[in-house]
Amino acid sequence: MDLRTKLSPHFTLGELIHSDTAVARGIDNTPPDEVIERLKIVCCRILEPVRDHFGKPFTPNSGYRCPELNKAIGSGNTSQHIRGEAVDFEVPSISNYDLATWISTNLIYDQLILENYTPGIPSSGWVHCSIVSGKNRMQCLTIKGKSRQVGLIA
């Protein structure tokens, strides 16, 4: 598997499957072919429009996670990352709140989560966004610790 394989004009397979935790623990995070196809959708319908709009290159923090990796980082077994439908990311010099707000009003998504964002600290937290091939829920949440609220809370 060539990690340089482009999933979209600006994003590679290697970027969407890289994990420092997987490397440190020797976990093989190689996705099956059907997951790679879903990652292409994530790249083309979420990441590329964000890059085009903000005009800034960025690297996703987390894309695909095999079940073993997902468990190792403490995420639930229903995570859309396991199916290659979700990505966590930030765009340099763009507030994560502004990033999430733009996505919420301009893209189709299944779930958009502003995670661990602290108002007044623009670079805090990150944005989680997922997309499915069927009907997308357009669910928008803010999560900080155990607190979960509907909508983007600044």
DSSP file (Angstrom, degrees, kcal/mol; ACC not computed):
  #  RESIDUE AA STRUCTURE BP1 BP2  ACC     N-H-->O    O-->H-N    N-H-->O    O-->H-N    TCO  KAPPA ALPHA  PHI   PSI    X-CA   Y-CA   Z-CA
    1    1 A M              0   0    0      0, 0.0     2,-0.7     0, 0.0     3,-0.0   0.000 360.0 360.0 360.0 126.1    0.0    0.0    0.0
    2    2 A D    >   -     0   0    0      1,-0.1     3,-1.8     2,-0.0    11,-0.2  -0.784 360.0-161.3 -91.3 113.5    1.5    3.3   -1.1
    3    3 A L  T 3  S+     0   0    0     -2,-0.7    11,-2.9     1,-0.3    12,-0.3   0.654  89.1  66.2 -68.9 -14.8    0.9    5.9    1.6
    4    4 A R  T 3  S+     0   0    0      9,-0.2    -1,-0.3     8,-0.1     2,-0.0   0.506  71.3 127.1 -83.0  -4.0    1.5    8.7   -1.0
    5    5 A T    <   -     0   0    0     -3,-1.8     8,-2.8     7,-0.1     2,-0.4  -0.323  63.4-125.9 -55.5 126.7   -1.6    7.6   -2.8
    6    6 A K  B     -A   12   0A   0      6,-0.2     6,-0.3     1,-0.2    -1,-0.1  -0.634  26.7-176.9 -80.4 129.2   -3.8   10.7   -3.3
    7    7 A L  S    S-     0   0    0      4,-2.7    37,-0.2    -2,-0.4     5,-0.2   0.642  79.9  -8.1 -92.1 -21.0   -7.3   10.5   -2.0
    8    8 A S  S    S-     0   0    0      3,-1.4     3,-0.4    35,-0.1    -1,-0.3  -0.902  96.2 -74.5-159.4 177.3   -8.0   14.0   -3.3
    9    9 A P  S    S+     0   0    0      0, 0.0     3,-0.0     0, 0.0    35,-0.0   0.810 128.3  21.3 -55.4 -31.6   -5.9   16.8   -4.8
   10   10 A H  S    S+     0   0    0      1,-0.1     2,-0.4    33,-0.1    -4,-0.0   0.436 112.4  70.9-119.1   0.2   -4.4   17.8   -1.5
   11   11 A F        -     0   0    0     -3,-0.4    -4,-2.7    48,-0.1    -3,-1.4  -0.964  57.9-157.3-129.2 138.1   -4.7   14.8    0.8
   12   12 A T  B  >  -A    6   0A   0     -2,-0.4     4,-1.4    -6,-0.3    -6,-0.2  -0.664  31.3-114.7-108.7 162.7   -2.9   11.5    0.8
   13   13 A L  H  > S+     0   0    0     -8,-2.8     4,-1.1    -2,-0.2     3,-0.3   0.904 115.9  59.0 -58.2 -42.2   -3.8    8.1    2.3
   14   14 A G  H  > S+     0   0    0    -11,-2.9     4,-1.2     1,-0.2     3,-0.4   0.873 103.9  50.5 -57.5 -38.9   -0.8    8.4    4.6
   15   15 A E  H  4 S+     0   0    0    -12,-0.3    -1,-0.2     1,-0.2    -2,-0.2   0.857 110.8  49.2 -66.9 -34.5   -2.2   11.6    6.1
   16   16 A L  H  < S+     0   0    0     -4,-1.4    48,-2.4    -3,-0.3    47,-0.3   0.587 119.5  35.7 -85.4  -9.8   -5.6   10.0    6.8
   17   17 A I  H  < S+     0   0    0     -4,-1.1    -1,-0.2    -3,-0.4    -2,-0.2   0.461  86.7 118.5-118.9  -3.5   -4.3    6.9    8.5
   18   18 A H     <  +     0   0    0     -4,-1.2    45,-0.3    -5,-0.2     2,-0.3  -0.361  32.6 169.3 -66.6 140.9   -1.2    8.2   10.4
   19   19 A S     >  -     0   0    0      1,-0.1     4,-2.2    43,-0.1     5,-0.2  -0.899  32.2-155.0-152.7 122.7   -1.3    7.9   14.1
   20   20 A D  H  > S+     0   0    0     -2,-0.3     4,-2.8     1,-0.2     5,-0.2   0.877 102.5  54.3 -61.6 -36.6    1.5    8.5   16.6
   21   21 A T  H  > S+     0   0    0      2,-0.2     4,-2.2     1,-0.2     6,-0.2   0.918 107.2  49.5 -63.9 -43.4   -0.2    6.1   19.0
   22   22 A A  H  >>S+     0   0    0      2,-0.2     5,-2.5     1,-0.2     4,-0.8   0.920 113.0  47.3 -61.5 -43.6   -0.3    3.4   16.3
   23   23 A V  H ><5S+     0   0    0     -4,-2.2     3,-0.8     1,-0.2    -2,-0.2   0.946 113.2  47.8 -62.2 -48.6    3.4    3.9   15.6
   24   24 A A  H 3<5S+     0   0    0     -4,-2.8    -1,-0.2     1,-0.2    -2,-0.2   0.840 119.4  38.8 -63.0 -34.2    4.4    3.8   19.2
   25   25 A R  H 3<5S-     0   0    0     -4,-2.2    -1,-0.2    -5,-0.2    -2,-0.2   0.405 109.6-117.0 -99.6   2.5    2.3    0.7   20.0
   26   26 A G  T <<5 +     0   0    0     -3,-0.8     2,-0.5    -4,-0.8    -3,-0.2   0.833  56.2 161.0  68.2  32.2    3.1   -1.2   16.8
   27   27 A I      < -     0   0    0     -5,-2.5     2,-0.8    -6,-0.2    -1,-0.2  -0.753  40.2-132.7 -90.2 128.4   -0.5   -1.2   15.7
   28   28 A D        -     0   0    0     -2,-0.5    40,-0.2     1,-0.1    41,-0.1  -0.717  24.5-178.7 -80.2 110.4   -1.1   -1.8   12.0
   29   29 A N        +     0   0    0     -2,-0.8    -1,-0.1   -12,-0.1    35,-0.1  -0.077  27.1 142.5-102.5  32.7   -3.6    0.9   10.9
   30   30 A T        -     0   0    0      1,-0.0    -2,-0.1    35,-0.0    35,-0.0  -0.621  43.2-139.7 -75.7 123.9   -3.9   -0.2    7.3
   31   31 A P        -     0   0    0      0, 0.0     2,-0.1     0, 0.0    52,-0.0  -0.517  13.7-112.1 -85.4 152.3   -7.5    0.2    6.2
   32   32 A P    >>  -     0   0    0      0, 0.0     4,-1.7     0, 0.0     3,-0.9  -0.355  39.3 -99.1 -71.3 163.5   -9.5   -2.2    4.0
   33   33 A D  H 3> S+     0   0    0      1,-0.3     4,-1.8     2,-0.2     5,-0.1   0.847 121.8  56.1 -54.7 -40.3  -10.4   -1.1    0.4
   34   34 A E  H 3> S+     0   0    0      1,-0.2     4,-1.3     2,-0.2    -1,-0.3   0.830 106.8  51.1 -66.3 -29.6  -14.0   -0.1    1.3
   35   35 A V  H <> S+     0   0    0     -3,-0.9     4,-2.5     2,-0.2    -1,-0.2   0.886 105.3  55.8 -71.2 -39.6  -12.6    2.2    4.0
   36   36 A I  H  X S+     0   0    0     -4,-1.7     4,-1.7     1,-0.2    -2,-0.2   0.891 105.3  53.0 -59.7 -38.9  -10.3    3.9    1.6
   37   37 A E  H  X S+     0   0    0     -4,-1.8     4,-1.2     1,-0.2    -1,-0.2   0.890 109.7  47.8 -63.9 -38.5  -13.3    4.7   -0.6
   38   38 A R  H  X S+     0   0    0     -4,-1.3     4,-2.2     1,-0.2    -2,-0.2   0.880 107.5  55.9 -68.9 -37.7  -15.0    6.3    2.3
   39   39 A L  H  X S+     0   0    0     -4,-2.5     4,-2.5     1,-0.2    -1,-0.2   0.856 102.3  56.9 -62.9 -34.1  -11.9    8.3    3.1
   40   40 A K  H  X S+     0   0    0     -4,-1.7     4,-2.9     2,-0.2    -1,-0.2   0.903 106.6  49.3 -62.0 -39.9  -11.9    9.7   -0.4
   41   41 A I  H  X S+     0   0    0     -4,-1.2     4,-2.7     2,-0.2     5,-0.4   0.924 109.7  51.2 -64.7 -44.4  -15.4   11.0    0.2
   42   42 A V  H  X>S+     0   0    0     -4,-2.2     5,-1.8    42,-0.3     4,-1.7   0.925 114.1  44.8 -57.2 -45.6  -14.3   12.6    3.5
   43   43 A C  I  <>S+     0   0    0     -4,-2.5     5,-3.1     3,-0.2    -2,-0.2   0.942 118.1  41.4 -65.3 -48.1  -11.4   14.3    1.6
   44   44 A C  I  <5S+     0   0    0     -4,-2.9    -2,-0.2   -37,-0.2    -1,-0.2   0.828 124.7  33.7 -72.8 -32.2  -13.4   15.4   -1.4
   45   45 A R  I  <5S+     0   0    0     -4,-2.7    63,-0.3    -5,-0.2    -1,-0.2   0.594 134.4  16.3-104.6 -11.8  -16.5   16.6    0.5
   46   46 A I  I  X5S+     0   0    0     -4,-1.7     4,-1.7    -5,-0.4    -3,-0.2   0.662 126.1  37.9-120.4 -62.3  -15.1   17.9    3.8
   47   47 A L  I  ><S+     0   0    0     -5,-1.8     4,-2.6     1,-0.2     5,-0.2   0.909 115.3  49.6 -66.7 -44.7  -11.3   18.6    3.7
   48   48 A E  H  ><S+     0   0    0     -5,-3.1     4,-3.0    -6,-0.2     5,-0.2   0.931 110.8  49.0 -63.7 -45.8  -11.0   19.9    0.1
   49   49 A P  H  > S+     0   0    0      0, 0.0     4,-2.5     0, 0.0    -1,-0.2   0.894 112.6  49.7 -60.5 -36.5  -13.8   22.5    0.5
   50   50 A V  H  X S+     0   0    0     -4,-1.7     4,-2.6     2,-0.2     5,-0.3   0.939 112.6  46.5 -64.6 -46.6  -12.3   23.7    3.8
   51   51 A R  H  X>S+     0   0    0     -4,-2.6     4,-2.0     1,-0.2     5,-0.5   0.919 113.6  48.9 -62.3 -43.2   -8.9   24.0    2.2
   52   52 A D  H  <5S+     0   0    0     -4,-3.0    -1,-0.2    -5,-0.2    -2,-0.2   0.922 113.7  46.1 -62.1 -44.4  -10.3   25.8   -0.8
   53   53 A H  H  <5S+     0   0    0     -4,-2.5    -2,-0.2    -5,-0.2    -1,-0.2   0.943 122.0  33.6 -66.1 -48.4  -12.3   28.2    1.4
   54   54 A F  H  <5S-     0   0    0     -4,-2.6    -1,-0.2    -5,-0.2    -2,-0.2   0.653  95.0-140.3 -86.1 -14.7   -9.6   29.1    3.9
   55   55 A G  T  <5 +     0   0    0     -4,-2.0    -3,-0.2    -5,-0.3    -4,-0.1   0.800  60.6 119.4  64.1  29.7   -6.7   28.9    1.3
   56   56 A K      < -     0   0    0     -5,-0.5    -1,-0.2    -6,-0.2    -2,-0.1  -0.990  62.3-127.3-131.2 131.2   -4.4   27.2    3.8
   57   57 A P        +     0   0    0      0, 0.0     2,-0.3     0, 0.0   -47,-0.0  -0.464  37.2 166.9 -69.8 148.4   -2.8   23.8    3.7
   58   58 A F        -     0   0    0     -2,-0.1    33,-0.1    33,-0.1    -7,-0.0  -0.977  31.0-130.7-155.6 161.2   -3.3   21.6    6.8
   59   59 A T        -     0   0    0     -2,-0.3    31,-0.3    31,-0.2   -48,-0.1  -0.972  32.3-113.3-117.9 129.5   -2.8   18.0    7.8
   60   60 A P        -     0   0    0      0, 0.0    29,-0.2     0, 0.0     3,-0.2  -0.259  13.6-145.6 -58.9 146.9   -5.7   16.1    9.5
   61   61 A N  S    S+     0   0    0     27,-2.2     2,-0.3     1,-0.3    28,-0.2   0.854  81.4   0.8 -78.6 -38.2   -5.1   15.1   13.2
   62   62 A S  B     +B   88   0B   0     26,-1.7    26,-3.0   -43,-0.1    -1,-0.3  -0.945  63.9 151.4-157.3 127.6   -7.0   11.8   12.9
   63   63 A G        +     0   0    0      1,-0.5   -46,-0.2   -45,-0.3    21,-0.2   0.266  64.5  18.6-118.7-110.7   -8.8   10.0   10.1
   64   64 A Y        -     0   0    0    -48,-2.4    -1,-0.5    20,-0.1     2,-0.4  -0.408  60.5-174.9 -68.2 139.6   -9.2    6.3   10.0
   65   65 A R        -     0   0    0     16,-1.3    19,-0.1    -2,-0.1   -36,-0.1  -0.971  20.1-136.2-133.5 120.4   -8.6    4.3   13.1
   66   66 A C     >  -     0   0    0     -2,-0.4     4,-3.0     1,-0.1     5,-0.2  -0.311  36.9-100.9 -64.3 160.5   -8.6    0.5   13.1
   67   67 A P  H  > S+     0   0    0      0, 0.0     4,-2.2     0, 0.0     5,-0.2   0.862 123.2  52.4 -54.7 -38.4  -10.6   -1.0   16.0
   68   68 A E  H  > S+     0   0    0      2,-0.2     4,-2.0     1,-0.2     5,-0.1   0.920 113.4  43.1 -65.7 -43.0   -7.4   -1.8   18.0
   69   69 A L  H  > S+     0   0    0      2,-0.2     4,-1.8    -3,-0.2     6,-0.2   0.918 111.6  54.4 -66.8 -43.6   -6.1    1.8   17.6
   70   70 A N  H  <>S+     0   0    0     -4,-3.0     5,-2.4     1,-0.2     4,-0.3   0.908 111.4  45.2 -57.5 -42.9   -9.5    3.2   18.4
   71   71 A K  H ><5S+     0   0    0     -4,-2.2     3,-1.3    -5,-0.2    -1,-0.2   0.893 107.7  58.7 -66.4 -40.2   -9.6    1.2   21.6
   72   72 A A  H 3<5S+     0   0    0     -4,-2.0    -1,-0.2     1,-0.3    -2,-0.2   0.820 107.5  45.9 -61.5 -31.9   -6.1    2.2   22.5
   73   73 A I  T 3<5S-     0   0    0     -4,-1.8    -1,-0.3    -3,-0.1    -2,-0.2   0.459 119.3-110.0 -92.2   0.5   -6.9    5.9   22.4
   74   74 A G  T < 5 +     0   0    0     -3,-1.3    -3,-0.2    -4,-0.3     2,-0.2   0.685  67.1 145.3  85.9  18.5  -10.1    5.3   24.5
   75   75 A S      < -     0   0    0     -5,-2.4    -1,-0.3    -6,-0.2    -2,-0.1  -0.558  52.9 -97.0 -89.2 157.1  -12.7    6.0   21.8
   76   76 A G    >   -     0   0    0     -2,-0.2     3,-1.5     1,-0.1    -1,-0.1  -0.252  26.1-116.9 -72.2 158.0  -16.0    4.2   21.6
   77   77 A N  T 3  S+     0   0    0      1,-0.3    -1,-0.1    -6,-0.0    -6,-0.1   0.447 112.1  60.7 -77.5   1.7  -16.6    1.2   19.3
   78   78 A T  T 3  S+     0   0    0      4,-0.0    -1,-0.3     3,-0.0     5,-0.1   0.305  74.5 137.5-104.6   7.7  -19.2    3.1   17.4
   79   79 A S    X   -     0   0    0     -3,-1.5     3,-1.1     1,-0.2     4,-0.5  -0.249  56.6-138.9 -56.1 134.6  -16.8    5.8   16.3
   80   80 A Q  T 3 >S+     0   0    0      1,-0.2     5,-2.5     2,-0.2     6,-0.6   0.659  98.6  75.3 -69.7 -14.6  -17.2    6.8   12.7
   81   81 A H  T > 5S+     0   0    0      1,-0.2   -16,-1.3     4,-0.2     3,-1.1   0.864  88.1  60.0 -61.6 -35.3  -13.4    6.9   12.5
   82   82 A I  T < 5S+     0   0    0     -3,-1.1    -1,-0.2     1,-0.3    -2,-0.2   0.835 107.9  44.0 -62.5 -33.1  -13.4    3.1   12.4
   83   83 A R  T 3 5S-     0   0    0     -4,-0.5    -1,-0.3    -3,-0.4    -2,-0.2   0.431 116.1-113.0 -92.4  -0.1  -15.5    3.1    9.2
   84   84 A G  T < 5S+     0   0    0     -3,-1.1   -42,-0.3    -4,-0.4    -3,-0.2   0.784  86.8 115.3  74.4  26.5  -13.4    5.8    7.6
   85   85 A E      < +     0   0    0     -5,-2.5    46,-2.2   -22,-0.1     2,-0.3   0.405  62.9  59.3-105.9  -0.2  -16.3    8.3    7.7
   86   86 A A  E     - C   0 130B   0     -6,-0.6     2,-0.3    44,-0.2    44,-0.2  -0.916  51.8-173.2-135.6 156.0  -14.7   10.9   10.1
   87   87 A V  E     - C   0 129B   0     42,-2.1    42,-2.6    -2,-0.3     2,-0.4  -0.994  12.9-150.6-146.4 141.8  -11.8   13.2   10.4
   88   88 A D  E     +BC  62 128B   0    -26,-3.0   -27,-2.2    -2,-0.3   -26,-1.7  -0.938  36.8 145.4-109.1 135.8  -10.5   15.4   13.2
   89   89 A F  E     - C   0 127B   0     38,-2.6    38,-2.2    -2,-0.4     2,-0.3  -0.987  34.6-152.2-162.4 167.9   -8.6   18.5   12.1
   90   90 A E        -     0   0    0    -31,-0.3   -31,-0.2    -2,-0.3     5,-0.1  -0.946  18.9-135.2-140.1 156.9   -7.6   22.2   12.6
   91   91 A V    >   -     0   0    0      3,-0.4     3,-2.1    -2,-0.3   -33,-0.1  -0.982  36.1-106.2-116.9 123.3   -6.6   24.8   10.1
   92   92 A P  T 3  S+     0   0    0      0, 0.0     3,-0.1     0, 0.0    31,-0.0  -0.170 100.2   5.2 -52.1 136.1   -3.6   27.0   11.1
   93   93 A S  T 3  S+     0   0    0      1,-0.2     2,-0.5   -37,-0.0    30,-0.0   0.496 105.2 109.9  67.1   9.4   -4.4   30.5   12.2
   94   94 A I  S <  S-     0   0    0     -3,-2.1    -3,-0.4    28,-0.0    -1,-0.2  -0.959  75.2-116.8-111.9 128.1   -8.2   29.8   12.0
   95   95 A S     >  -     0   0    0     -2,-0.5     4,-2.6     1,-0.2    28,-0.2  -0.359  17.5-132.5 -58.2 136.5  -10.2   29.6   15.2
   96   96 A N  H  > S+     0   0    0     26,-2.3     4,-2.4     1,-0.2     5,-0.2   0.830 109.4  54.7 -62.9 -30.2  -11.7   26.2   15.6
   97   97 A Y  H  > S+     0   0    0     25,-0.3     4,-2.6     2,-0.2    -1,-0.2   0.935 109.4  45.9 -65.9 -45.7  -15.0   27.8   16.4
   98   98 A D  H  > S+     0   0    0      2,-0.2     4,-2.4     1,-0.2    -2,-0.2   0.889 112.6  51.8 -63.8 -38.7  -14.9   29.8   13.1
   99   99 A L  H  X S+     0   0    0     -4,-2.6     4,-2.3     2,-0.2    -2,-0.2   0.947 112.2  44.7 -61.5 -49.8  -13.9   26.6   11.3
  100  100 A A  H  X S+     0   0    0     -4,-2.4     4,-2.6     1,-0.2    -2,-0.2   0.888 112.1  53.0 -63.2 -39.4  -16.8   24.7   12.7
  101  101 A T  H  X S+     0   0    0     -4,-2.6     4,-1.3     2,-0.2    -1,-0.2   0.920 109.1  48.7 -62.9 -44.0  -19.2   27.6   12.1
  102  102 A W  H  X S+     0   0    0     -4,-2.4     4,-1.1     1,-0.2     3,-0.5   0.935 112.8  47.6 -61.9 -45.7  -18.2   27.7    8.4
  103  103 A I  H >X S+     0   0    0     -4,-2.3     4,-2.2     1,-0.2     3,-0.7   0.920 107.5  57.2 -59.6 -43.5  -18.6   24.0    8.0
  104  104 A S  H 3< S+     0   0    0     -4,-2.6    -1,-0.2     1,-0.2    -2,-0.2   0.791 116.2  34.3 -61.7 -28.0  -22.0   24.1    9.7
  105  105 A T  H 3< S+     0   0    0     -4,-1.3    -1,-0.2    -3,-0.5    -2,-0.2   0.492 126.9  34.6-105.6  -3.9  -23.4   26.6    7.2
  106  106 A N  H << S+     0   0    0     -4,-1.1     2,-0.3    -3,-0.7    -3,-0.2   0.593 105.4  55.5-127.2 -15.3  -21.6   25.5    4.0
  107  107 A L     <  -     0   0    0     -4,-2.2     2,-0.5    -5,-0.2   -61,-0.1  -0.816  69.9-121.2-122.3 160.5  -21.2   21.7    3.9
  108  108 A I        +     0   0    0     -2,-0.3     2,-0.3   -63,-0.3    29,-0.1  -0.875  46.3 158.7 -94.6 131.6  -23.2   18.6    4.1
  109  109 A Y        -     0   0    0     -2,-0.5    29,-1.4     1,-0.1    22,-0.3  -0.954  45.3-138.5-148.1 162.2  -22.1   16.4    7.0
  110  110 A D  S    S+     0   0    0     20,-3.3    29,-2.5     1,-0.4     2,-0.4   0.889  92.0   3.5 -87.8 -52.2  -23.4   13.7    9.2
  111  111 A Q  E     -De 130 139B   0     19,-0.7    19,-2.2    27,-0.2     2,-0.5  -0.996  59.7-171.9-140.1 133.4  -21.9   14.9   12.5
  112  112 A L  E     -De 129 140B   0     27,-3.1    29,-2.9    -2,-0.4     2,-0.5  -0.992  12.5-177.8-123.2 123.0  -19.9   18.1   13.2
  113  113 A I  E     -De 128 141B   0     15,-3.0    15,-2.8    -2,-0.5     2,-0.9  -0.982  23.5-153.7-128.4 125.4  -18.4   18.4   16.7
  114  114 A L  E     -De 127 142B   0     27,-2.4    29,-2.2    -2,-0.5     2,-0.5  -0.866  33.2-158.6 -88.5 106.5  -16.5   21.3   18.1
  115  115 A E  E     -De 126 143B   0     11,-2.6    11,-1.9    -2,-0.9    29,-0.2  -0.780  54.6 -17.3-103.5 131.2  -14.4   19.3   20.6
  116  116 A N  S    S+     0   0    0     27,-3.4     2,-0.3    -2,-0.5     9,-0.3   0.772  83.2 162.8  54.5  33.7  -12.7   20.7   23.7
  117  117 A Y        -     0   0    0     26,-0.4    -1,-0.2    -3,-0.3     8,-0.1  -0.654  25.9-156.6 -83.2 137.4  -12.9   24.3   22.6
  118  118 A T  B >   -G  121   0C   0      3,-0.5     3,-2.4    -2,-0.3     6,-0.3  -0.966  24.2-118.8-114.5 116.8  -12.4   27.0   25.1
  119  119 A P  T 3  S+     0   0    0      0, 0.0    35,-0.0     0, 0.0    34,-0.0  -0.241 101.4  27.7 -52.8 137.7  -14.0   30.4   24.2
  120  120 A G  T 3  S+     0   0    0     34,-0.1    34,-0.0     4,-0.1     0, 0.0   0.273 104.4  84.7  91.3 -11.2  -11.3   33.1   24.0
  121  121 A I  B X   -G  118   0C   0     -3,-2.4     3,-2.3     1,-0.1    -3,-0.5  -0.794  60.2-172.6-121.7  86.7   -8.6   30.5   23.1
  122  122 A P  T 3  S+     0   0    0      0, 0.0   -26,-2.3     0, 0.0   -25,-0.3   0.771  81.3  49.4 -54.7 -33.3   -9.0   30.2   19.3
  123  123 A S  T 3  S+     0   0    0    -28,-0.2     2,-0.1   -27,-0.1   -29,-0.0   0.450  85.8 115.2 -89.0   2.1   -6.6   27.3   18.9
  124  124 A S  S <  S-     0   0    0     -3,-2.3   -28,-0.2    -6,-0.3    -7,-0.1  -0.382  73.5  -7.3 -72.4 150.0   -8.1   25.2   21.6
  125  125 A G  S    S-     0   0    0     -9,-0.3     2,-0.3    -8,-0.1    -9,-0.2  -0.221  78.3-107.8  70.1-156.1   -9.7   21.9   20.8
  126  126 A W  E     - D   0 115B   0    -11,-1.9   -11,-2.6   -36,-0.0     2,-0.5  -0.953  19.8-102.0-162.8 172.4  -10.3   20.6   17.3
  127  127 A V  E     -CD  89 114B   0    -38,-2.2   -38,-2.6    -2,-0.3     2,-0.5  -0.928  24.1-163.7-110.9 131.7  -13.1   20.0   14.8
  128  128 A H  E     +CD  88 113B   0    -15,-2.8   -15,-3.0    -2,-0.5     2,-0.4  -0.953  15.4 174.4-109.1 130.5  -14.5   16.5   14.2
  129  129 A C  E     -CD  87 112B   0    -42,-2.6   -42,-2.1    -2,-0.5     2,-0.3  -0.998   5.7-177.4-140.4 137.5  -16.6   16.1   11.0
  130  130 A S  E     -CD  86 111B   0    -19,-2.2   -20,-3.3    -2,-0.4   -19,-0.7  -0.896   6.2-169.3-130.0 160.6  -18.1   13.0    9.4
  131  131 A I        -     0   0    0    -46,-2.2     2,-0.3    -2,-0.3   -89,-0.1  -0.990   6.1-159.1-147.7 142.6  -20.0   12.2    6.3
  132  132 A V        -     0   0    0     -2,-0.3     4,-0.1     2,-0.2    -2,-0.0  -0.818  27.9-122.3-120.4 162.2  -21.9    9.1    5.2
  133  133 A S  S    S+     0   0    0     -2,-0.3     3,-0.1     2,-0.1    -1,-0.1   0.707  98.0  48.7 -77.4 -18.9  -22.9    7.8    1.8
  134  134 A G  S    S-     0   0    0      1,-0.2     2,-0.5     0, 0.0    -2,-0.2   0.221 118.0 -25.3 -93.1-142.1  -26.6    7.7    2.8
  135  135 A K        -     0   0    0      2,-0.0     2,-0.3     1,-0.0    -1,-0.2  -0.608  63.9-141.3 -76.3 123.7  -28.7   10.3    4.6
  136  136 A N        -     0   0    0     -2,-0.5   -26,-0.2     1,-0.1   -27,-0.1  -0.699   1.7-145.6 -87.8 137.4  -26.5   12.7    6.6
  137  137 A R        -     0   0    0     -2,-0.3   -27,-0.2     2,-0.1     3,-0.1   0.711  17.8-142.6 -75.7 -22.5  -28.0   13.8   10.0
  138  138 A M        +     0   0    0    -29,-1.4     2,-0.5     1,-0.2   -27,-0.2   0.905  36.8 172.6  55.6  42.0  -26.5   17.3   10.0
  139  139 A Q  E     -e  111   0B   0    -29,-2.5   -27,-3.1   -30,-0.1     2,-0.5  -0.731  14.5-167.1 -86.9 125.0  -26.0   16.9   13.7
  140  140 A C  E     +e  112   0B   0     -2,-0.5    11,-3.4   -29,-0.2     2,-0.3  -0.960  14.4 166.2-119.3 123.1  -24.0   19.8   15.2
  141  141 A L  E     -eF 113 150B   0    -29,-2.9   -27,-2.4    -2,-0.5     2,-0.4  -0.907  31.1-146.5-135.1 158.6  -22.5   19.5   18.7
  142  142 A T  E     -eF 114 149B   0      7,-2.7     7,-2.9    -2,-0.3     2,-0.4  -1.000  23.4-174.6-121.6 127.9  -20.1   21.1   21.1
  143  143 A I  E     +eF 115 148B   0    -29,-2.2   -27,-3.4    -2,-0.4   -26,-0.4  -0.986  12.8 168.3-127.3 129.1  -18.4   18.7   23.5
  144  144 A K  E >   - F   0 147B   0      3,-2.3     3,-2.2    -2,-0.4     2,-0.3  -0.934  68.9 -46.3-138.9 115.3  -16.0   19.6   26.3
  145  145 A G  T 3  S-     0   0    0     -2,-0.4   -29,-0.1     1,-0.3     0, 0.0  -0.476 124.5 -21.8  61.9-125.3  -15.1   16.9   28.8
  146  146 A K  T 3  S+     0   0    0     -2,-0.3     2,-0.4    -3,-0.1    -1,-0.3   0.469 115.4 104.8 -93.1  -3.2  -18.3   15.1   29.7
  147  147 A S  E <   -F  144   0B   0     -3,-2.2    -3,-2.3     2,-0.0     2,-0.4  -0.668  47.6-177.0 -84.3 129.3  -20.5   18.1   28.7
  148  148 A R  E     +F  143   0B   0     -2,-0.4     2,-0.4    -5,-0.2    -5,-0.2  -0.985   3.4 177.3-130.9 119.7  -22.3   17.6   25.4
  149  149 A Q  E     -F  142   0B   0     -7,-2.9    -7,-2.7    -2,-0.4     2,-0.3  -0.954  31.1-117.3-126.4 143.9  -24.5   20.4   23.9
  150  150 A V  E    S+F  141   0B   0     -2,-0.4    -9,-0.3    -9,-0.2     2,-0.0  -0.602  82.2  16.9 -75.6 134.7  -26.4   20.7   20.7
  151  151 A G  S    S-     0   0    0    -11,-3.4     2,-0.7    -2,-0.3    -2,-0.2  -0.125 104.4 -56.1  91.8 169.6  -25.1   23.4   18.4
  152  152 A L        -     0   0    0    -11,-0.1     2,-0.6   -39,-0.1   -10,-0.1  -0.770  51.6-164.5 -88.9 119.3  -21.9   25.4   18.4
  153  153 A I              0   0    0     -2,-0.7   -36,-0.1   -39,-0.1    -2,-0.1  -0.910 360.0 360.0-108.8 115.9  -21.3   27.0   21.7
  154  154 A A              0   0    0     -2,-0.6    -1,-0.1   -36,-0.1   -34,-0.1   0.432 360.0 360.0 -96.0 360.0  -18.6   29.7   21.8
